[in-house]
Amino acid sequence: MERCITTGDDPHAGGLPLIGMRIDEIIETSPDPTFSFEFFPPKTDEAEAALHGALETLREMDPSFVSVTYGAGGSSRDRTINVVRSLRLEHGMEAMAHLTCVGATKDEIRTVLGKMREAEIDNVLALRGDPPGGEEKFAPTPGGFASSPELTALLAEEFPFCVGGAAYPEPHPDARHDDDDVETAKAKVAAGARFLITQIFYDNADYFSFVQRLRDEGVDVPVIPGLMPITSIGQSRGFLAKIGARIPDAYRRELDAREDDPDAVKDLGVSYATQQAAELLAAGAPGIHFITMNRSPATRAILSTLRLHRPWEPAQKPRAAAPTSAA
């Protein structure tokens, strides 16, 4: 795939970044860890305006790539494709579309993938997807896919996309046994996934243990941590509880102690996420995927701090001061 050319010899000087790259190639060729952002398609004009404001701010952070989540309904599917196309062609950011198995037959998914190719999308994150609203358990659509490895196989066998997959350092709500998440991730890679992005987590020990278990099974693709700073008490008790993300007890106590001070909660959330990312990068994580919730301030603060301190580089010990000569 040819890259889009910007003005001047420097691809980042006076124009938009180069786009049209596979994410596996971006990860492989990047001299530093990759930093990427996740957005969701806006549903109202106000939300769309807010998203474009966040995009313009975060574009200045020069992300390695961005991704856009996917809705099962037809209009949501079209919004995902339109936002990804806009990100690539109007904002100059390499963008990946999420795709789920929910609410579509195999042929309908092939049609969606054809639209993605027409929109010049090169990267797709293949997901099983959550059950539709009001349903507790996932059930395959008649004539559809039953799992993300099946969807991954279709993408890899019939289309020229670079395919990514999700991974779960903490047990997936539908995990059948302790090794299920490792086995599923291994199946995704065997089906054609070139990299994995994890679900949100707040205890790095879960990530390190999960990656080691994958390596023990011979899975060697990059596993990018997915992080989202906690910026409100409602977020910690609502969305994170819904997806089953475990907040360590000590961290939860500190959040609860700031319940009546929203600014203090945000400050703690940004500080915790910054330290969490720094530890992951220092230990060799290939990058960080920020779940932005279509907002920019927290992500910008964290990424700016990481790039200033560069925790992925070996620490340089200061040279000992020369002893002072006796008079």
C-alpha beads as a LAMMPS data file, in Angstrom:
LAMMPS data file: protein, C-alpha beads

327 atoms
326 bonds

1 atom types
1 bond types

-500.0 500.0 xlo xhi
-500.0 500.0 ylo yhi
-500.0 500.0 zlo zhi

Masses

1 110.0

Atoms # bond

1 1 1 0.000 0.000 0.000
2 1 1 1.430 3.356 -0.973
3 1 1 1.643 6.061 1.638
4 1 1 -0.026 9.435 1.273
5 1 1 2.634 12.063 0.760
6 1 1 2.773 15.259 2.769
7 1 1 4.505 18.498 1.912
8 1 1 8.251 18.783 2.189
9 1 1 10.935 16.189 2.716
10 1 1 10.011 15.676 6.380
11 1 1 6.697 13.773 6.517
12 1 1 5.712 15.568 9.716
13 1 1 6.730 19.068 8.635
14 1 1 4.034 21.346 7.246
15 1 1 1.532 18.611 6.547
16 1 1 -0.229 15.527 7.817
17 1 1 1.579 12.343 8.870
18 1 1 2.067 9.581 6.367
19 1 1 -0.814 7.120 6.315
20 1 1 -1.498 3.843 4.572
21 1 1 0.599 1.513 6.749
22 1 1 -0.239 -1.799 8.335
23 1 1 -0.149 -1.628 12.108
24 1 1 2.063 -4.693 12.402
25 1 1 4.617 -2.839 10.269
26 1 1 4.244 0.315 12.366
27 1 1 4.971 -1.682 15.543
28 1 1 7.892 -3.530 13.957
29 1 1 9.603 -0.472 12.503
30 1 1 8.966 2.067 15.266
31 1 1 12.189 2.983 17.114
32 1 1 10.140 3.750 20.245
33 1 1 7.049 2.142 21.768
34 1 1 3.852 2.875 19.892
35 1 1 1.226 5.153 21.387
36 1 1 -2.311 4.843 20.050
37 1 1 -5.763 6.209 20.844
38 1 1 -9.206 4.625 20.811
39 1 1 -12.361 6.595 19.942
40 1 1 -16.014 5.728 19.501
41 1 1 -18.329 7.004 16.743
42 1 1 -20.366 10.051 17.909
43 1 1 -24.157 9.721 17.924
44 1 1 -25.111 13.427 18.010
45 1 1 -23.909 16.633 16.389
46 1 1 -22.620 17.850 19.761
47 1 1 -20.692 14.627 20.314
48 1 1 -19.255 14.843 16.817
49 1 1 -18.052 18.398 17.466
50 1 1 -16.446 17.286 20.732
51 1 1 -14.736 14.379 18.978
52 1 1 -13.261 16.583 16.274
53 1 1 -11.965 18.935 18.957
54 1 1 -10.266 16.045 20.726
55 1 1 -8.896 14.768 17.418
56 1 1 -7.243 18.049 16.572
57 1 1 -5.646 18.199 20.011
58 1 1 -4.499 14.587 20.020
59 1 1 -3.239 14.711 16.429
60 1 1 -0.551 17.049 17.723
61 1 1 0.610 14.159 19.929
62 1 1 1.589 12.245 16.764
63 1 1 -0.053 8.886 17.595
64 1 1 1.293 5.765 15.932
65 1 1 -2.300 4.857 15.029
66 1 1 -5.859 5.292 16.273
67 1 1 -8.870 2.980 16.397
68 1 1 -12.636 3.384 16.254
69 1 1 -15.095 1.112 18.041
70 1 1 -17.966 -0.629 16.286
71 1 1 -21.722 -0.831 16.811
72 1 1 -23.825 -3.777 15.762
73 1 1 -26.549 -1.683 14.123
74 1 1 -26.322 -0.709 10.475
75 1 1 -26.045 3.020 11.145
76 1 1 -23.329 2.415 13.746
77 1 1 -21.366 0.344 11.251
78 1 1 -21.509 3.157 8.725
79 1 1 -20.441 5.694 11.360
80 1 1 -17.410 3.592 12.234
81 1 1 -16.317 3.443 8.606
82 1 1 -16.961 7.158 8.083
83 1 1 -15.004 8.155 11.195
84 1 1 -12.071 5.914 10.252
85 1 1 -12.009 7.370 6.749
86 1 1 -12.128 10.897 8.175
87 1 1 -9.315 10.136 10.606
88 1 1 -7.122 8.913 7.785
89 1 1 -7.904 11.383 5.028
90 1 1 -8.851 14.567 6.928
91 1 1 -6.806 14.261 10.109
92 1 1 -3.840 12.334 8.688
93 1 1 -3.834 9.547 11.290
94 1 1 -3.508 5.862 10.489
95 1 1 -6.799 4.414 11.725
96 1 1 -8.076 0.936 12.522
97 1 1 -11.728 -0.085 12.431
98 1 1 -13.151 -2.405 15.075
99 1 1 -15.432 -5.176 13.785
100 1 1 -17.625 -7.561 15.777
101 1 1 -19.632 -10.710 15.113
102 1 1 -22.784 -9.258 16.700
103 1 1 -25.983 -8.890 14.721
104 1 1 -24.721 -9.918 11.286
105 1 1 -24.462 -12.992 9.104
106 1 1 -21.198 -13.991 7.481
107 1 1 -22.284 -12.531 4.163
108 1 1 -23.322 -9.263 5.831
109 1 1 -19.900 -9.054 7.459
110 1 1 -18.286 -9.641 4.078
111 1 1 -20.317 -6.702 2.754
112 1 1 -19.088 -4.493 5.620
113 1 1 -15.510 -5.542 4.916
114 1 1 -15.989 -4.651 1.266
115 1 1 -17.090 -1.164 2.326
116 1 1 -13.994 -0.891 4.498
117 1 1 -11.803 -1.736 1.535
118 1 1 -13.605 0.873 -0.560
119 1 1 -12.867 3.381 2.222
120 1 1 -9.156 2.468 1.926
121 1 1 -9.032 1.013 5.441
122 1 1 -6.024 -1.264 5.955
123 1 1 -6.327 -2.335 9.599
124 1 1 -9.161 -4.117 11.427
125 1 1 -9.515 -5.238 15.052
126 1 1 -11.564 -8.456 15.015
127 1 1 -13.793 -8.919 18.072
128 1 1 -16.583 -11.219 19.135
129 1 1 -18.492 -8.279 20.591
130 1 1 -20.705 -7.825 23.634
131 1 1 -24.253 -9.179 23.818
132 1 1 -26.880 -6.721 22.550
133 1 1 -28.549 -4.529 25.159
134 1 1 -30.807 -6.479 27.482
135 1 1 -29.061 -9.827 26.870
136 1 1 -26.690 -11.368 29.400
137 1 1 -24.943 -13.956 27.221
138 1 1 -23.561 -13.771 23.699
139 1 1 -25.459 -15.851 21.157
140 1 1 -24.270 -16.149 17.547
141 1 1 -26.486 -14.601 14.907
142 1 1 -28.002 -17.361 12.724
143 1 1 -25.638 -17.670 9.770
144 1 1 -23.018 -15.612 11.609
145 1 1 -19.786 -16.216 13.470
146 1 1 -19.643 -17.768 16.924
147 1 1 -16.230 -16.455 17.954
148 1 1 -13.536 -13.904 17.206
149 1 1 -11.047 -16.549 15.944
150 1 1 -13.612 -17.450 13.254
151 1 1 -13.965 -13.786 12.272
152 1 1 -10.191 -13.383 12.276
153 1 1 -9.827 -16.343 9.927
154 1 1 -12.273 -14.791 7.450
155 1 1 -10.373 -11.496 7.493
156 1 1 -7.006 -13.158 7.040
157 1 1 -8.095 -15.614 4.360
158 1 1 -10.346 -13.473 2.163
159 1 1 -9.119 -9.885 2.623
160 1 1 -5.743 -8.097 2.653
161 1 1 -6.280 -6.384 6.026
162 1 1 -3.783 -6.320 8.839
163 1 1 -5.808 -7.997 11.586
164 1 1 -5.507 -7.388 15.315
165 1 1 -7.250 -9.117 18.199
166 1 1 -8.290 -8.420 21.765
167 1 1 -6.654 -10.042 24.782
168 1 1 -7.731 -10.368 28.399
169 1 1 -5.133 -10.226 31.205
170 1 1 -8.038 -10.536 33.650
171 1 1 -10.577 -13.303 33.032
172 1 1 -13.140 -12.534 30.348
173 1 1 -16.672 -12.637 31.799
174 1 1 -17.413 -15.668 29.610
175 1 1 -14.143 -17.514 30.293
176 1 1 -14.858 -21.190 30.818
177 1 1 -11.694 -22.020 32.787
178 1 1 -8.407 -20.477 33.948
179 1 1 -6.608 -21.026 30.636
180 1 1 -9.483 -20.006 28.368
181 1 1 -8.258 -16.457 27.668
182 1 1 -4.764 -17.671 26.793
183 1 1 -6.156 -20.405 24.541
184 1 1 -8.483 -17.957 22.796
185 1 1 -5.683 -15.448 22.203
186 1 1 -3.527 -18.263 20.816
187 1 1 -6.377 -19.284 18.482
188 1 1 -6.718 -15.690 17.231
189 1 1 -3.026 -15.551 16.369
190 1 1 -3.176 -18.955 14.682
191 1 1 -6.107 -17.641 12.616
192 1 1 -4.130 -14.612 11.443
193 1 1 -4.040 -11.895 14.129
194 1 1 -0.760 -9.972 13.842
195 1 1 -0.934 -8.200 17.208
196 1 1 -3.115 -8.111 20.314
197 1 1 -4.509 -5.190 22.337
198 1 1 -5.598 -5.918 25.883
199 1 1 -8.768 -5.048 27.707
200 1 1 -8.393 -2.312 30.353
201 1 1 -6.615 -3.418 33.527
202 1 1 -5.195 -1.660 36.600
203 1 1 -2.775 -4.205 38.037
204 1 1 0.315 -4.654 35.887
205 1 1 1.004 -8.042 37.439
206 1 1 -2.008 -9.350 35.519
207 1 1 -0.498 -8.160 32.225
208 1 1 2.975 -9.545 32.929
209 1 1 1.562 -12.931 33.946
210 1 1 -0.727 -13.103 30.911
211 1 1 2.044 -12.252 28.438
212 1 1 4.368 -14.824 29.992
213 1 1 1.688 -17.485 29.666
214 1 1 1.264 -16.565 25.991
215 1 1 5.016 -16.799 25.423
216 1 1 5.068 -20.186 27.135
217 1 1 2.467 -21.285 24.551
218 1 1 4.622 -20.050 21.679
219 1 1 2.594 -16.894 20.966
220 1 1 5.110 -14.205 20.038
221 1 1 3.039 -11.359 18.552
222 1 1 3.132 -7.922 20.233
223 1 1 0.674 -7.552 23.127
224 1 1 -0.175 -3.857 23.580
225 1 1 -1.633 -2.860 26.964
226 1 1 -4.956 -1.031 26.828
227 1 1 -5.152 1.686 29.495
228 1 1 -7.820 4.143 30.571
229 1 1 -7.234 6.632 33.394
230 1 1 -9.991 6.798 35.978
231 1 1 -11.229 10.381 35.957
232 1 1 -14.458 10.087 37.953
233 1 1 -15.962 7.976 40.725
234 1 1 -18.952 7.251 38.497
235 1 1 -16.628 5.807 35.868
236 1 1 -15.043 3.451 38.400
237 1 1 -18.409 2.237 39.664
238 1 1 -20.210 2.147 36.326
239 1 1 -18.361 1.392 33.113
240 1 1 -15.398 -0.378 34.700
241 1 1 -17.646 -2.529 36.859
242 1 1 -19.666 -3.448 33.773
243 1 1 -16.643 -4.723 31.873
244 1 1 -15.241 -6.466 34.953
245 1 1 -12.032 -4.432 35.286
246 1 1 -10.617 -4.995 38.769
247 1 1 -9.375 -1.939 40.643
248 1 1 -6.714 -2.854 43.246
249 1 1 -7.959 -2.346 46.795
250 1 1 -5.376 0.301 47.716
251 1 1 -6.179 2.316 44.592
252 1 1 -9.921 2.070 45.214
253 1 1 -9.489 3.320 48.774
254 1 1 -7.612 6.371 47.505
255 1 1 -10.324 7.043 44.921
256 1 1 -13.089 6.704 47.487
257 1 1 -11.256 9.085 49.824
258 1 1 -11.534 11.758 47.099
259 1 1 -15.180 11.088 46.269
260 1 1 -16.240 14.633 47.145
261 1 1 -13.425 16.250 45.149
262 1 1 -13.771 15.516 41.401
263 1 1 -10.562 17.367 40.515
264 1 1 -8.605 15.298 43.030
265 1 1 -10.031 12.106 41.509
266 1 1 -8.853 13.214 38.056
267 1 1 -5.403 14.104 39.359
268 1 1 -5.037 10.723 41.049
269 1 1 -6.319 8.885 37.970
270 1 1 -3.846 10.602 35.659
271 1 1 -0.978 10.057 38.096
272 1 1 -1.811 6.364 38.561
273 1 1 -2.155 5.729 34.818
274 1 1 1.139 7.518 34.140
275 1 1 2.980 5.369 36.681
276 1 1 1.237 2.246 35.383
277 1 1 2.262 2.996 31.784
278 1 1 5.813 3.860 32.807
279 1 1 6.232 0.523 34.573
280 1 1 4.823 -1.379 31.592
281 1 1 7.104 0.380 29.115
282 1 1 10.170 -0.022 31.334
283 1 1 9.465 -3.760 31.407
284 1 1 9.296 -3.988 27.607
285 1 1 5.659 -3.493 26.644
286 1 1 5.568 -2.623 22.914
287 1 1 3.341 0.430 23.405
288 1 1 0.258 1.804 25.111
289 1 1 -3.263 1.943 23.642
290 1 1 -5.206 4.736 25.356
291 1 1 -8.984 4.398 25.627
292 1 1 -9.806 8.098 25.376
293 1 1 -13.621 8.149 25.697
294 1 1 -13.391 10.856 22.995
295 1 1 -11.641 13.246 25.385
296 1 1 -8.095 14.582 25.206
297 1 1 -6.812 16.193 28.462
298 1 1 -5.942 13.071 30.490
299 1 1 -4.429 11.200 27.557
300 1 1 -2.413 14.224 26.552
301 1 1 -1.022 14.729 30.068
302 1 1 -0.024 11.079 30.428
303 1 1 1.594 10.769 27.015
304 1 1 3.464 14.067 27.375
305 1 1 4.948 12.889 30.678
306 1 1 5.940 9.521 29.247
307 1 1 7.702 11.101 26.299
308 1 1 9.549 13.511 28.576
309 1 1 10.845 10.766 30.880
310 1 1 11.133 7.927 28.296
311 1 1 10.901 5.069 30.824
312 1 1 11.539 2.487 28.104
313 1 1 15.171 3.627 27.836
314 1 1 17.812 2.227 30.221
315 1 1 18.352 4.559 33.133
316 1 1 21.588 6.501 33.003
317 1 1 23.254 6.535 36.390
318 1 1 24.759 9.940 37.238
319 1 1 28.512 10.013 37.450
320 1 1 29.792 10.268 40.991
321 1 1 31.039 13.717 41.892
322 1 1 34.810 14.026 42.153
323 1 1 35.969 14.139 45.769
324 1 1 36.886 17.554 47.050
325 1 1 40.617 17.928 47.622
326 1 1 41.676 18.669 51.144
327 1 1 43.079 22.125 51.615

Bonds

1 1 1 2
2 1 2 3
3 1 3 4
4 1 4 5
5 1 5 6
6 1 6 7
7 1 7 8
8 1 8 9
9 1 9 10
10 1 10 11
11 1 11 12
12 1 12 13
13 1 13 14
14 1 14 15
15 1 15 16
16 1 16 17
17 1 17 18
18 1 18 19
19 1 19 20
20 1 20 21
21 1 21 22
22 1 22 23
23 1 23 24
24 1 24 25
25 1 25 26
26 1 26 27
27 1 27 28
28 1 28 29
29 1 29 30
30 1 30 31
31 1 31 32
32 1 32 33
33 1 33 34
34 1 34 35
35 1 35 36
36 1 36 37
37 1 37 38
38 1 38 39
39 1 39 40
40 1 40 41
41 1 41 42
42 1 42 43
43 1 43 44
44 1 44 45
45 1 45 46
46 1 46 47
47 1 47 48
48 1 48 49
49 1 49 50
50 1 50 51
51 1 51 52
52 1 52 53
53 1 53 54
54 1 54 55
55 1 55 56
56 1 56 57
57 1 57 58
58 1 58 59
59 1 59 60
60 1 60 61
61 1 61 62
62 1 62 63
63 1 63 64
64 1 64 65
65 1 65 66
66 1 66 67
67 1 67 68
68 1 68 69
69 1 69 70
70 1 70 71
71 1 71 72
72 1 72 73
73 1 73 74
74 1 74 75
75 1 75 76
76 1 76 77
77 1 77 78
78 1 78 79
79 1 79 80
80 1 80 81
81 1 81 82
82 1 82 83
83 1 83 84
84 1 84 85
85 1 85 86
86 1 86 87
87 1 87 88
88 1 88 89
89 1 89 90
90 1 90 91
91 1 91 92
92 1 92 93
93 1 93 94
94 1 94 95
95 1 95 96
96 1 96 97
97 1 97 98
98 1 98 99
99 1 99 100
100 1 100 101
101 1 101 102
102 1 102 103
103 1 103 104
104 1 104 105
105 1 105 106
106 1 106 107
107 1 107 108
108 1 108 109
109 1 109 110
110 1 110 111
111 1 111 112
112 1 112 113
113 1 113 114
114 1 114 115
115 1 115 116
116 1 116 117
117 1 117 118
118 1 118 119
119 1 119 120
120 1 120 121
121 1 121 122
122 1 122 123
123 1 123 124
124 1 124 125
125 1 125 126
126 1 126 127
127 1 127 128
128 1 128 129
129 1 129 130
130 1 130 131
131 1 131 132
132 1 132 133
133 1 133 134
134 1 134 135
135 1 135 136
136 1 136 137
137 1 137 138
138 1 138 139
139 1 139 140
140 1 140 141
141 1 141 142
142 1 142 143
143 1 143 144
144 1 144 145
145 1 145 146
146 1 146 147
147 1 147 148
148 1 148 149
149 1 149 150
150 1 150 151
151 1 151 152
152 1 152 153
153 1 153 154
154 1 154 155
155 1 155 156
156 1 156 157
157 1 157 158
158 1 158 159
159 1 159 160
160 1 160 161
161 1 161 162
162 1 162 163
163 1 163 164
164 1 164 165
165 1 165 166
166 1 166 167
167 1 167 168
168 1 168 169
169 1 169 170
170 1 170 171
171 1 171 172
172 1 172 173
173 1 173 174
174 1 174 175
175 1 175 176
176 1 176 177
177 1 177 178
178 1 178 179
179 1 179 180
180 1 180 181
181 1 181 182
182 1 182 183
183 1 183 184
184 1 184 185
185 1 185 186
186 1 186 187
187 1 187 188
188 1 188 189
189 1 189 190
190 1 190 191
191 1 191 192
192 1 192 193
193 1 193 194
194 1 194 195
195 1 195 196
196 1 196 197
197 1 197 198
198 1 198 199
199 1 199 200
200 1 200 201
201 1 201 202
202 1 202 203
203 1 203 204
204 1 204 205
205 1 205 206
206 1 206 207
207 1 207 208
208 1 208 209
209 1 209 210
210 1 210 211
211 1 211 212
212 1 212 213
213 1 213 214
214 1 214 215
215 1 215 216
216 1 216 217
217 1 217 218
218 1 218 219
219 1 219 220
220 1 220 221
221 1 221 222
222 1 222 223
223 1 223 224
224 1 224 225
225 1 225 226
226 1 226 227
227 1 227 228
228 1 228 229
229 1 229 230
230 1 230 231
231 1 231 232
232 1 232 233
233 1 233 234
234 1 234 235
235 1 235 236
236 1 236 237
237 1 237 238
238 1 238 239
239 1 239 240
240 1 240 241
241 1 241 242
242 1 242 243
243 1 243 244
244 1 244 245
245 1 245 246
246 1 246 247
247 1 247 248
248 1 248 249
249 1 249 250
250 1 250 251
251 1 251 252
252 1 252 253
253 1 253 254
254 1 254 255
255 1 255 256
256 1 256 257
257 1 257 258
258 1 258 259
259 1 259 260
260 1 260 261
261 1 261 262
262 1 262 263
263 1 263 264
264 1 264 265
265 1 265 266
266 1 266 267
267 1 267 268
268 1 268 269
269 1 269 270
270 1 270 271
271 1 271 272
272 1 272 273
273 1 273 274
274 1 274 275
275 1 275 276
276 1 276 277
277 1 277 278
278 1 278 279
279 1 279 280
280 1 280 281
281 1 281 282
282 1 282 283
283 1 283 284
284 1 284 285
285 1 285 286
286 1 286 287
287 1 287 288
288 1 288 289
289 1 289 290
290 1 290 291
291 1 291 292
292 1 292 293
293 1 293 294
294 1 294 295
295 1 295 296
296 1 296 297
297 1 297 298
298 1 298 299
299 1 299 300
300 1 300 301
301 1 301 302
302 1 302 303
303 1 303 304
304 1 304 305
305 1 305 306
306 1 306 307
307 1 307 308
308 1 308 309
309 1 309 310
310 1 310 311
311 1 311 312
312 1 312 313
313 1 313 314
314 1 314 315
315 1 315 316
316 1 316 317
317 1 317 318
318 1 318 319
319 1 319 320
320 1 320 321
321 1 321 322
322 1 322 323
323 1 323 324
324 1 324 325
325 1 325 326
326 1 326 327
